[in-house]
Amino acid sequence: MPLLTTRATIYLGTWNVRTMWDTGRAFQLAAEMRRYNLEIQERRNKKAVINTSRTRAEKAKAQAEYTVVSKQVKKSIKTDKRKYVEDLAKTEEKVAREGNMRQLYDITKKPSGNRRKPERPVKSKEGEVITNIEEQQNRWVEHFKELLNRPAPLNPPNIEASPNQRWPTNN
């Protein structure tokens, strides 16, 4: 069976292949990857010519060619990043109209690259791992009650302002 016609979700890098196939983006992505690879390979070849050139004139000519190719690569990367962000914004608007807050939150967090840390197990006071969700929530309630509901100090500090201290004023 071909890779893209299976019903299983297959990941190619960070791309979900099933989603790309369903939306018709697989061929577009393949063409973009080929174009990037060709541009980057051409840039590498130009850099190798610079490094292996023997005369200053050769090196200057190769450097000029490399600069042109490098600018093209950087420009194409910049336009593709801009297109990616615009696509994210469009899907975000669509999801917001539908009222799907979970997906809206995920799309909003995607450009920043911040990912949630994996959940750590909740442990009881004795150090045993709690697996039941209700017990975990009760343990959190207990923890914050202990943390926030402390008795007032017996001898509160007596802090008085010094009589000769001058406070800055906005004049």
C-alpha positions as CSV (number, residue, x, y, z in Angstrom):
1,M,0.0,0.0,0.0
2,P,1.4,3.5,-0.8
3,L,2.4,5.6,2.1
4,L,-0.2,8.4,1.7
5,T,-3.3,6.2,1.1
6,T,-3.2,4.4,4.4
7,R,-5.6,5.6,7.1
8,A,-3.0,5.6,9.8
9,T,-1.5,8.9,10.8
10,I,2.1,9.1,9.6
11,Y,4.4,11.9,10.6
12,L,7.0,13.3,8.1
13,G,9.2,15.6,10.2
14,T,6.7,17.8,11.9
15,W,4.1,17.5,9.2
16,N,1.1,15.2,9.6
17,V,1.0,13.4,6.3
18,R,-2.6,12.3,6.5
19,T,-3.7,15.9,7.0
20,M,-1.5,17.0,4.1
21,W,-3.0,14.3,1.9
22,D,-6.6,15.1,2.9
23,T,-6.1,18.9,2.2
24,G,-4.1,18.3,-1.0
25,R,-0.9,19.9,0.4
26,A,1.3,16.8,0.0
27,F,2.3,17.6,-3.5
28,Q,2.8,21.3,-2.7
29,L,5.0,20.4,0.2
30,A,7.1,18.0,-1.9
31,A,7.6,20.7,-4.5
32,E,8.7,23.2,-1.9
33,M,11.1,20.7,-0.3
34,R,12.7,20.0,-3.7
35,R,13.0,23.7,-4.4
36,Y,14.6,24.3,-1.0
37,N,17.0,21.5,-1.4
38,L,18.1,22.7,-4.9
39,E,18.6,26.3,-3.6
40,I,20.5,25.2,-0.6
41,Q,22.6,22.8,-2.6
42,E,23.4,25.6,-5.1
43,R,24.4,27.8,-2.2
44,R,26.7,25.1,-0.7
45,N,28.3,24.6,-4.1
46,K,29.0,28.4,-4.4
47,K,30.5,28.4,-0.9
48,A,32.8,25.5,-1.9
49,V,33.9,27.4,-5.0
50,I,34.8,30.4,-2.7
51,N,36.8,28.1,-0.4
52,T,38.7,26.4,-3.2
53,S,39.4,29.4,-5.4
54,R,43.1,30.2,-5.9
55,T,43.2,33.8,-7.0
56,R,41.7,36.9,-5.6
57,A,39.8,37.6,-8.7
58,E,38.3,34.1,-8.7
59,K,37.4,34.5,-5.1
60,A,35.8,37.9,-5.6
61,K,33.7,36.6,-8.5
62,A,32.6,33.5,-6.6
63,Q,31.8,35.7,-3.6
64,A,29.5,37.9,-5.7
65,E,27.7,34.8,-7.1
66,Y,27.4,33.4,-3.6
67,T,25.9,36.6,-2.2
68,V,23.2,36.7,-4.9
69,V,22.2,33.0,-4.3
70,S,22.3,33.5,-0.5
71,K,20.0,36.5,-0.8
72,Q,17.6,34.4,-2.9
73,V,17.6,31.6,-0.3
74,K,17.0,34.0,2.6
75,K,14.3,35.8,0.7
76,S,12.4,32.6,-0.2
77,I,12.7,31.4,3.5
78,K,11.3,34.8,4.6
79,T,8.3,34.7,2.2
80,D,7.5,31.1,3.2
81,K,7.6,32.0,6.9
82,R,5.3,34.9,6.2
83,K,2.9,32.6,4.2
84,Y,3.0,30.1,7.1
85,V,2.1,32.8,9.6
86,E,-0.7,34.0,7.4
87,D,-2.1,30.5,7.0
88,L,-2.0,30.1,10.8
89,A,-3.9,33.4,11.2
90,K,-6.6,32.3,8.7
91,T,-7.1,29.0,10.5
92,E,-7.1,30.8,13.8
93,E,-9.9,33.1,12.6
94,K,-11.9,30.1,11.3
95,V,-11.5,28.2,14.5
96,A,-12.5,31.4,16.5
97,R,-15.7,31.7,14.5
98,E,-16.5,28.0,15.2
99,G,-15.8,28.6,18.9
100,N,-13.3,25.8,19.4
101,M,-11.2,27.3,22.2
102,R,-8.8,24.4,22.6
103,Q,-7.7,24.4,19.0
104,L,-7.6,28.3,19.1
105,Y,-5.2,28.1,22.1
106,D,-3.0,25.5,20.4
107,I,-2.7,27.5,17.2
108,T,-1.9,30.7,19.2
109,K,0.9,28.9,21.1
110,K,2.4,27.3,17.9
111,P,4.4,30.3,16.6
112,S,6.1,30.9,20.0
113,G,7.4,27.3,20.1
114,N,6.6,26.9,23.7
115,R,5.4,23.5,24.5
116,R,3.9,22.3,27.7
117,K,6.2,20.2,29.8
118,P,5.1,16.6,30.3
119,E,3.0,16.1,33.4
120,R,4.9,14.9,36.4
121,P,3.2,12.4,38.7
122,V,1.5,13.7,41.8
123,K,2.8,12.1,45.0
124,S,1.1,11.8,48.4
125,K,2.8,13.0,51.6
126,E,4.3,9.5,52.0
127,G,5.9,9.7,48.5
128,E,3.6,7.3,46.8
129,V,2.4,8.1,43.3
130,I,-1.3,8.9,43.1
131,T,-3.0,7.7,39.9
132,N,-6.6,8.5,40.5
133,I,-7.5,11.9,39.1
134,E,-9.9,12.7,41.9
135,E,-7.3,11.9,44.5
136,Q,-4.7,14.0,42.7
137,Q,-7.1,17.0,42.8
138,N,-7.7,16.4,46.5
139,R,-3.9,16.3,47.1
140,W,-3.5,19.7,45.3
141,V,-6.3,21.2,47.4
142,E,-4.6,19.9,50.5
143,H,-1.2,21.2,49.4
144,F,-2.4,24.7,48.7
145,K,-4.4,24.8,51.9
146,E,-1.2,24.1,53.8
147,L,0.7,26.6,51.8
148,L,-1.7,29.5,51.9
149,N,-3.6,29.1,55.2
150,R,-0.8,29.6,57.6
151,P,-1.4,31.2,61.0
152,A,-0.4,34.8,61.6
153,P,3.0,35.3,63.1
154,L,3.1,35.6,66.9
155,N,5.3,38.7,67.0
156,P,4.5,40.9,64.0
157,P,7.4,43.2,63.1
158,N,7.1,46.8,64.2
159,I,8.3,48.8,61.3
160,E,8.3,52.6,61.6
161,A,9.4,55.2,59.1
162,S,12.5,57.1,60.1
163,P,11.6,60.8,60.8
164,N,14.5,62.2,58.8
165,Q,13.9,60.0,55.7
166,R,12.9,62.0,52.7
167,W,10.7,60.5,50.0
168,P,11.2,61.5,46.4
169,T,8.6,63.8,45.0
170,N,7.7,64.6,41.5
171,N,8.5,68.3,41.2
